Every structure is written in structure tokens, then in C-alpha cells.
Amino acid sequence: KYSIVRKRLAADTVGHLPKKMTNFDFIFFDYKGTLLKKEKTSSQSKSETHLRNVYNQLIDELGEKAQMEKISFEGFTEMYTKKKDEVEVDNPIISYETLLRSCLGKYPLSPDQIEACVHAFQIKPQSSELYADTLPVLHKLKNDNIPMGLIRQSRLPRTVFLKMLESVNLQDIFKVIVLSGEVGFRKPQREIFEYALKEAKLESVPCHRILFVGNETKTDIMGARTVGWKTVLLKTTESSSNGLADWEIDTLQELEVIVYQNPVNCDGSKV
């Protein structure tokens, strides 16, 4: 295992290192808990907010028909939950978009109206907050021509997630974005990492030249290890990976040492 050199490099030194001196050809990140602060609201509360957005849009689209149909939020939620339970028997990570389309299909809506309801399913931008060093670090990596990607556990429609990235100024950072709901696999399943590998056209790149940064040992670190990538645990939600991650850091700023400086073993010798 490796330990990072705790001594911070001078900003002007790190900032001018050429790409050929970096240790990785591609860096993948987890999203929540790694780049974005995890919300304090419960999953149930967030789900209810999403569905309320869809319901309100549905009522707007139906107009007077909504009164005739006697559509209540409780009834809509009950129908959605029942459909979700039925479908997840065969596909436990089906996307929210697919579920919503299935539910909305029972109402007298045009394709455009259904699209409007699906797009209403999103987290309010103001509930999203990046860690303080997320943007500086990612912009530095991008400016040094180090390509980056995201691998996220999410059933959100891609269009909604892209809007979320735009709301926190991350829309132009990533070359590849992999969402579990789209590919049918979740971290730590090997298949989602293999999918990301192909999407980024990294099949010919040595495994040790690809880095994954995440905040959860079970999903992020163990998952990335199944395809041989190097791993970093960002300790925002866990205190240790118990030796499973190649590096452990307290802030994203420390990632610069790992990316730009020669890694060292715990005894101080070069790898």
C-alpha cells in the first residue's frame, strides 16, 4: 500500500507540471460524498419530493381532466410504489425514467406532456453543494489535460443529472458519465466499471494508469479493485478502508500529490 506525502507541494510547482509527469491517464470519480456533499435529508423524503414535482406537473398538464380523473398525490404515489415493487422483481436497478414513463402511460397525456412530467423529476439545484476544493482540483486536472469521468449509483434520467451538474458548474468537466440506472449494474459490480472502461476507450491502457476516487470502501474501492484500477478513499464518510485503498486522503486537495508526485511506499521508498 502507499501513503501520500503529507507535505503540501507549493502551488506554483504543482501547477506547472507537464502531463507526461502525471501518474495516471484517466481519473474516475464517485459523485455524492466525493465531489458533492451528502444531503442530510432521508432517501424517503427526497423520493417524496421528486414524486411531488412529477405530480404537480401531471396536474398542470391534465388541467380540467385532473379533476375528472380525481387524481390525488397519495393515489399517484401508491400507484408508483406498486409499479416499482413489481418491476424491481426482475430489474432491481431499473431507472426512474423508465418507471415514470410506465406510470404516466395510464393517463391521457401526449408524448410531449409525458416528457414534461419526466423532466419534473429532479432535485432542486439549491440542495446541492460541492466540497470547497472540488472545483479548484477538477479544473486543475482538466487544465493539465487529464481526462476524467463519473461513475454514479443513480436511477435519475441522464437529462436530469446533466442539469444537476450544470447547476454546480460541473457540466464541462467529465468525458464519460456512467449511471447505474442506465447500464443495469451497480457499484461494486465489476460490469459497471468494465462499461466505464469501454465508454472511455481505455481498453489498451494499463490498469495501474487508471485511478478511481470515492468515499465508500464497499462500493467504490472494492468495485474499482475488481478491474485492477488504483484507488483513493476520500474520508468524508468513512475513517478508513482498512488497507483496501491504495491511498486515503482527508481532502481532494491531497489528490494532487498522488497524481503529480511519484508514489512512495509506507517505508518511503519509491514504487
Order of alpha helices (4+ residues) and beta strands (2+ residues): beta-alpha-beta-alpha-alpha-alpha-alpha-alpha-alpha-beta-alpha-beta-alpha-alpha-beta-alpha-beta-beta-alpha-beta
